[in-house]
């Protein structure tokens, strides 16, 4: 992944090198669809962070997205074939087929294939929740108007189902496009959001911290500051939850000095304001370890 240079052509070269083997695997009828889906997967950011010192979550996210788009471009013939109407209908019948279909949609949307965007838009309203969520995930970090349209349709369809609405909250909070602090504040005023419900808090704030590196690790430190204020508020109602949710803020050592300083500043603010021993203990240990 071309992190240092920012040269997308390096990703194209890497994707071209992989394309032959991936294309052969996708075309091989003897291979299970679940296996094919696994072959098309990229390492999660947590794995990539462990291999970068100091880790830069935003650069890793961008590099991973660039490589995903490059692979999608290199596999355009296979993606187009897999997204034909007859193929989509067949893949939708099995769990392995659905996994492959969702992965292909992710690559295709990243590569800006019109057929993939159209299929993801259609599948976002699918009766099968796996296909619906997979399509929304494929669109979620894109700048297509279809993303907002699909998420609104999902919201309107499930607004009276608290459990499904948690999935909607997670999608909104984890999107690099819409998961801004201003949007999170709006989500936390939504009628379906309950500040006293741990699952709702994790769906919004947890997803923001773990799945939205562009916003959480923003260069100005605003993501850290926002979460710090939220944790102070949560601590008044649920100290144990606040302590658990503080953990992403305590992993300063793996980042560059500027981010460490921002995280340390927020933790010191929490330390002063924390009303519970639970949250204060987590923060105290983190600050002592990084002193």
Beta strands, then each sheet from edge to edge (+ up, - down):
end
